[in-house]
Amino acid sequence: MVKIVAIGTSAGGLSALETFFAATQHPSDMCYVVVQHLSPDFVSMMDRLLARISTLDIRKIEDGDPILDNTIYLNTPSTYIEVEDDRFRVRPFDRAGRAPRLPIDHFFSSLAQSAYQPVVAVVMTGSASDGAQGALKITQAGGLAFAQDPEEAEFPTMPEALIKAIPSAEVATAGELPALIHARLSGATRAPVEWSELSAYQGIIRLLQDTFGFEADDYKPDNVRRRVERRMALNGFNDERDYLDLLAQSREALEELYGDVLIGVTRFYRDIGYFHALRKDVFPEMLHGANEETPLRIWVAACSTGEEAYTLAIELSEAMEEVGLLANFRILATDVYAPAIKTASAGIYQEQQVQHIEPDLLQKYFYRSGRGYQVKSQLRQKLIFSVQNAQADAPFLRLDLVSCRNMLIYLTDEAQAKTLANFNFGLKQGGYLTLGPSETPGALLDQYSAVNEKWRVYHKHPAMLHTGHAPADREGPLAMTTEDPKPNIAPNLNSDSRDTRESAARSQTAGDGWIAFKTYAGLDAMLRRYAPSSILINADGEVLTWYGLAGLYVDTKGKTGGWHVEDVLHPGMRTVIADALMAIREKNRSDRARDRLAVDRDGQPSCRGQG
């Protein structure tokens, strides 16, 4: 298939393009699509000018033109370019529209949805920021992004906008870009970027990535940039390079920035109407049929310093007390920011932080601690706080409720879809999902009924269940039911509506989450039928997951993660496990003799042998 290199440029573009194509290899298995900002009345001579320095075929794009290699394609004034199957589609600007016309972003976004993967986005000299957001979509679809070196660009604003949106973008001069692009498309890996080659802002993002595993591409770039600028101002810096020097020297300053970038805004009883909605519309259904043997399971994702998780625990305790039930529930509260989890686990808050709690509830669930208040142990023991990435890490399972309010709005569409797929996978039959006032389940909406539109409370359709309580003979993280109808997430890709095409991009991302789910489901079915009861560990003995009846012998001691196999198994099995791990480390062989240990239903060792 033809490899597409899409180039966006504006003011000063002629000189940059001449330099670029003078350095381009001939012949080429690529086609180059140049999208410029062109005045409606301007007669472009770009095809003739480029013909003086390039032997590639050069043509202005017309609707229906095939996509051919060894060709430079040029856009025409007042038109949007799109890719449909193996042809270009051209449509005029909407002359009645008042929104800024961004032909580069539009074409890049179309490429991100096409079958031509991976594609390359290049942004060269020009004013404003057209191309940055479209290039971001291309990288999220697996493509590559490049920028002309802003120091070389006659008008550096456009390449700077791309670098801001995609800190991982590669930067080179116009003459160096063709060889660099060819190398990447040929499979050459990128050498580690030296610190000296990074801009100050890229260096700040690199520090966050290297220290905390922060994935900047998952967050909307403008939000990240604003948070960096806010923290700079609070520290009294005007120059990014000076602020980078501080971050490199001060772990405390770096942690403050990381916490700011994650936007951990929370307080007790934030949005009181939301908790009223839970008491009225959710808790009565959740408590119907509840029993003392099986605790309710709730996941509060992006819990920050814990105020909302504790509020939820207070309200659920009160609701259960009203109907005469013991407060039998477990709240799994997670966040990627370790300092916030440390604060939440301690459960100590200053007086001004608890001012929104009713006095009787404050007295019932807190006690005075120094100048503040601490959550009483009988409530605190209902919550387990841990560091976890709701998008990237495996979700908790058999959940009655998932609460994730006001986190998705800061994520890109792809990151939102992955996170929602994790929530959906973890929810049990008839479970509830609560989101922020500006958030929805996106492409998974048809699997839910809206219980309360204002407070974004959703009920998962039983008929759409994908995960639930494990059968009696089945324990483990991949248990599921047999009912798994695939949601309708395929919009009409032939529509000329821009909104429909953007919806298609979001749905495709959600489709990636569905594919991941089906992979889990297939693996689960295979393991249930063919695999023995097993515990999957790494070479260091850390437990990754378990299958079959192995759950009978696993005691997680209330922890949600970070298990070691020697800690969770019966003491009688530890020697066997330790010997096996030692053999793996020393011999690195899979064809060795294996110790076997039989255990009874109570987990007691019964015999030992060779196998």
N, C-alpha and C positions, 0 to 999 in steps of 0.2 A: 504494500500500500504506500502511496505517496506520503512523504513526511512534510507536514505543513509548518512553515516558520512564518508567524504573523508579526508584522512590524507596525507599530503605531508611532506616529511622529506628527509634529505640527511646525511651529515657527522654527526656521533654520534647518528644516529637514532635508533640503536638496543636497547640501554639502555633506551631511552625515550619510545619506543614502549612497551618494557617489563613492564615498570612501568605503562603505560597507560592501557594495557590490563589486568594486574593484578588487577586493580581497576575497571574493567568493570563488570557490573551486568550480571548475567546469570540466566535464558535465557534472550534473548533480542529480541525486535521486529525490531532491526536495523541490517544493514549490514555495515561493515567497509571496506573501500577500501584504501589500503596503496599504495601510489605511491612514489617510491624512485628513486634517481639517481643511476643507476647501470652500472658498467663497462660491455662492451660487452662480455668480456672473463671471467667475474666473475660468479661462480656457487653459487647462493644464498642458504644459509641454514636457511633463516628467517622463513620458515614454520615450520621446526623442532624445532627451538629455541622458537618460540612463543607457540608451542604445549605443552611445558613444564609448562607454567604458565596460559594457557587459555583452557577452555573446548569447546570453539566455534569451528565450523568446519573451517578449514583453507585450502585454495586452491590457486594455481597460476592461473591467469586469462588466459583463452583461448578464441579465437574468437567464439562468439555465446553462451557463458555461460549465463544461466539465473541469474537474480538478486534475491538472496534468503536472508531471514533474518537469524540471528544467525550464520553469516558467516563472516570470515575475508578473503578478497581477496587481493592478492599481484600481483603487476605488474612484468613483465619480462623484461630483458635488451633490449634496442634499440627499444622500441615499444611505441606507443601512445595508450591510452585507451579512448574509447568513449562510450556513452550510446545511444542506439537506441531502442526505444520502451522499452521492459522489458529485454533487453539482453545487454551484453557487446560486443563491437566491438574492435578488436585489429588490428593495422596496423603498419608496420615497419617504422622507421625513413626514411626520404628521404636522402639517402646517398650522393646524389649530392648537397644537400642544404648546404649553408654556414651559414645560420642564426642559432643562439643559439637554441639548442633543449631544450624545456621547457615542459617536460611531465606532471608536476604538473599543470601548468597553462592550458595546453591543456585539461586535464581531468576536471578540475574545470569549464572551459568554456563550455565544453560539458554538464556538469550537470546543469549549469545555464539555458540551453535551454530545458532541459528534463521535463517530466511530474512529476518527483519525487520532489515535492515541499511541504514544504521547505526542502532544503538540508543543510548540515553542512560542512563547510570548516575548517580544522584544519591545521595549519602550525607549525611544530616543528623544532628542531635543524637542522641546515644546513647552507651552505655558499651560497652567492649570493642572488637573490630575487625571484626565481621561486616560484609561488603560490600566490604572492600578487595580481597581476592583475586578475587572475582567481577568487580568493576569492572575489575581488571587484565586479565582474560580478554576483557572487552568491548572494551577499547582495543586489545588484540592482534588482535581480529577486525575492527578498523576503526571501532569505535564511539567514543563520547565519554564523558568522566568529569568530574563536577562535585562539589564539596563545599561545604556550608554553611560560611561563615566560622567557624572555631573560636572566635573572640573573641565571636561573637554566640550560638553554640550554648550551650544550657543545660548540656549534657553534651558536651564537645568531643572525647572520646576516639575516637568513630567517624569523624568527618570528619578528624581528625588521622591516623588509621590509613590512610585513603584517600590523603591527601596524601603520606604516607610511602611508600606502595606505588607511587604514580603521581605523581612530582614534576611532571609536565606537566599535571596536572589543573587545571581552572579553579576558582577560589574566589570566592564572592560571598555576599552575605546572602540570606536566604530570600526577601525581596521582590524582589531583583535577579535571581535565578536564572531565573525563567520567560522574561523578555525575552532573557537571554543564551542560553538553550537554543534559543529560537525563532530567534535570529539565526544561530546555528551550523548548525542544521538547514536554514535557508534559504540557506545557502551563504556567509554572511558570514565572512571570514577573521579570525583572531584577531590583534589588534595585538600587536607585540612586547611581552613583559612587561618592565616596568622593574625594575631591581634593587631599588628601594625596595619593590616589591610582593611580592617573594619572601620566604618564610621563610628562616631561616638555613640549614636543611638543603637547601632547594631551591636556594639560592644556591651551596652547595658542589657540588651535582650540576651546576648550570648552568656553573660554572667548569670542571669536568671535561669537559663536553660541548663548550664553546666552545674549550677549549685542545687537547684530545686527540681530539675526536670520539667520546667515550665515550657509548654508548647505554645509559642506565641501565635502560630498559624491557626490555632483553634479559637482564638478570640478575635473579635472585631477590632481591626487595627486602630481605628480612631479612639476606641475606648482605652486601649493600652497606652497609646500616645498621650492622651489627656492625663492618665494616672501618673505616667512618668513626669510629665511637666508639672503636675500638682505637687508631687513629692520633691522635685527640684526646687520649686518656689518655697516650700515649707523649710527647706534646708538652706535657703538663701543663695541659690546658684542661678546664674543666667546662662552659663556655658555648659553644654552637655559633656564636654571633655573633662571639665573640672568635676562635675558630678560623678562621672565614671571613675575618676581617680578616687573619690571618696568611697564609692561602692566597693572598689577593689581592695580597699584597706579596712573597711568597717563591715563586719558581719551584721552588726546591729542595724546599720543603715540599709543594707541589702535586704534583710528580713522585713524591715518597715516598708520598703518599696514593694516587695513580693506580696505582702498583705494588702497593700493599697491596690495593686494591679488586679488582685482577685476580688476586690470590691465586696468585702465582707460586711454588709450593713444588716444589723439585726437588733432586736430588743425584745423584752418580755411583752407579750400581748400586742405585738405589732399587727395592725389591722384587726381590731377586736371583732369586726363583722365576720372575718374568716373563721374564727374559733366558734362564734355563734352558729355558723353554717355547719361546722363539724358536729356540734352538739345536737343540732336539729336534724340534719340530713344524713349523717354518716355513722356516728357512734351507735345510734339505736339499731341499725342494720348490722354493724360489725358485732355488737354484743348479743344479737339474736342467735341463740344456739352456742354461745361461748361456754367453755367448760374450764374447770380448774386444772385439768391435765395438760391442755394444749394452750400455751400463752399466745396472745395476739402478737404478730410480728409487724413492726413498723420501721421503715427506713426513712430517715431525715437526711437527705443529701445536701451538701453545701451548708452544713449546720453552723459554720463560723464558730463563734465563742459559746454556742450552746443555748442561748436564751430561748429561741423558738422551740428547740427540742424539749427543754424543761417545761415550757408552757404547754406543749402538747401532752406531756406526761401528767401535768397537773389536771388538765381538762379531762383526760381519759380516766384518771383516778377518780375524779369527782363523778363522772358519768357512771362508772362501774359501781361506785358506792351507792348512788341513788337507786340502782336496781337490785341492790343486795348482792353484788358479785365482788369477790376478792380482786384486787388490782393485779390481775395476772396478765402481764404484757411485757414485751421486750422492745425497746427502741434502739435501733442501730443508727447512730448519728455519725456522719462522716464529713470530712473536708480534706482538701489537699494541703492546707496550710497547717503545719505541725504546731506552731505556737498557739493558734486558735484552739486546736484540739486539747492542748495542755491546759489552757484556761477553762475550757468546757468541762474537762474531767475533774478539775478541782472544785468547780461549782461555787466559787466565791465571787460575789459581785458587790460593787460599791452601792451606797444608799441611793444615789440618783439613778442607778441602773434598775432598781426594783420598784421605782415609784409608780409604775403602771399596774402593779399587782395589788389586788384587793387586800385590805389589811387582814381579814380573816384567813385568806389563803396564804399570805405572807407568814403569818404566825404558825399556820398548820404545816407548811412545807419548808420553812427556813428557820434558822436560828442565828442569833447575833454572833458575828465573828470579827473581833477587832472593830474597825470602823465600817464594816460592811455586813453582808449576810452570806451564809453558806447553805446550800441545799442540804436538807436532812438526808441521812444515809438511806432511809427506807424508800425515798424517791430516787436518789442517785443510783442505787443499785439496780433500778429498772432500765438504766441507760448504759449502753456500751459505746464509747467514743473511740474512733480510730481514724487514722490517715488513709484516705482512699480517693482515687480519681473516679468519679461517677461515670465518665465517658470511657476510659481506657481499661479499668480493672473489671474483673468479673463481678456481676451483680449479686446481691443477696437474693435468696429464693424463698418461696412459700410466704410471700408478703401479703398482709391484709391491707396495708396502706403504704404508699410512697408519697412523701412530701418533699417537693423541690421548688421553692418559691423564689422567683426573681434571679435565677442563675442563667437560664437559657438565653435571656435577652442579650447577654454579653458574648455569646458564642456564635460562631459562624453557622450557616445552615447545615453543613456536614457534621460539625460537632454536636449540634442540637439533635440531629437525626440519630446519631450513634448513642447519645445519652438516653433519648426517649426509647430506643430499641432495648437498652439495658433495663430500663424501668419496666417496660412491657413484659420482658422475659421473666423478670423476678416476681411480678404480681400473680397471685393465685386467682382461682376462679372467683369472680364477683368482687375482686379487690378494688381499691380506690386509688386514684391518682390526683394529687392537688398541685397546681402550678401557680405562678404569679399572675397578676391581673392582666398582663400583656402577653401571656404565653398560652399556647394550645398544644395538643398532641400532634399537630402537623398532619403528615400523611397517614398517621395511625388513628386519626380521629374516628374513622368508621368502626373502630373496635371498641368505642366508648360511648356512653350516654352522658350528657351533661346533667349533673345533679344540681349544680348551682353555677349559672353562667357568670355571674358577677365575680365570684371568688374562684372561678376556674376549678371546680370540683367535678371529677369525672369518675364514672363507674364502669369498670371493664365488663363487657358483655360476657356472660358465661359461655355462650356459643362460640366466642372468639378466643377461648382460653388456650394459652400455649404452655403455661407452667402451672403446677398446682401441688397439692400435698402428694408426697410419694406414696405409692401403694404399700401395703403392709410388708411385702417382701422386698421393698426397694428403698434404700436410703441414699442420698447423695445429691449433688448440685445439679444434675441434669435430668431429674425426674420430670415427666411431662404427661399430658393426657393424649388421647388419640385424636382429639378434635383440633385441627389446626388449619382451618380454611385460610387461604392466602388473601390478605386485604387487597382491595382494588386500588392500586397506587399507580396505574398507568394512564396519564392524561393523554389527550389528543395531540400528538406531536405534529400533526399536519396543520394545526390551526395557525393563522397568521397573527393571532393575538400575542403581544409581547408578554402580557401577564400569564397567559397559558404556557408559554415557553419557559418563563421563569419558574412557574409551578412545576413544570416537567423536570427542571434541574433539581428542585427540592425533593420531588418524588423519587427521582433516580437515586438521590442520596439515601432516602429512607429505604429504597429498594436494596441498597448495600447492607443496611441493617437487617433487612429480611433475609438476605442471603446468608449473613452471619448466623442468624437464628436457625435457618434450615440446616446449616452445617452442624451446629450444636445438636439439633434434633436427630440428624442422621447418625452422628457419633454416639449419641445416647442409645438409640435403637440397636446399633451394632454391639455396643458394650453389654447391654442387657442380655442379648441373645448368646454372645460368644465368649465374653471375657469372664474370668473368675472374679470373685470378690477381691478387690484390689485397692491399694492406696498408692497414689501417684506422688512420688517425691523427687526432688532434685538431688544432685550429688552431695549436697551439704545436709541432706536429711530433712529439708523443709517440705512440709506437706502442701501439695498443690491442689489436690482434690481426691475423692475416693468414690468407689463404685460398688454396686451390689450390696452384699451383707456386711461389707467392711465397716459400715456405719455403726454396727452393733458393738464394735470394739474401739471406737473413737470417742474420747472424752475431751472436748475442747475447753472445758473448765471456764465456760462463759466468754472466752475470747472469740472475736470475729475473724481473726487472722493472725499470721505470724507463728503458726504452730510448728513444732519440731516433732518428728515422728517418735522420738524416744519419750517425749512428754505426754503424748496423747494415747499411746498404746499401753496395754497391760504390762507391768514390770517383767513378767515372765518372758515376754517377746523381745525385750531390749537387746539381749546378747546376740540373738540371731540377726536382728536388724543392723547392729553395730558391726558384726563380722561381715555382712554383705556389703555394707558401705565401704568398709576398709578394702575389701577385695576389688570393688569398682575403682577406687582411687588408685590402688597400687598396680593392678593388672590392666585396667581399662578393657576388660574382655567380657563378651556376652555369652561365651560358650562354656562357662565354668560350671562346676557342680553347685547346686543351690540347696541351702538348708530349708527345711520345711518345718513348720510348727503348726500342729492342729490344736484348735481351741474349741471349747464347748460353747453353748449359747450364752453362758454367763461370762465369757471371756477368759476362762481358766485354761491354762495349758494342759493338754492331755497326752501328747506324744510328740516325738521329734525324730526326724530321719533325713535321708539324703534323697535328692531327686534331680 
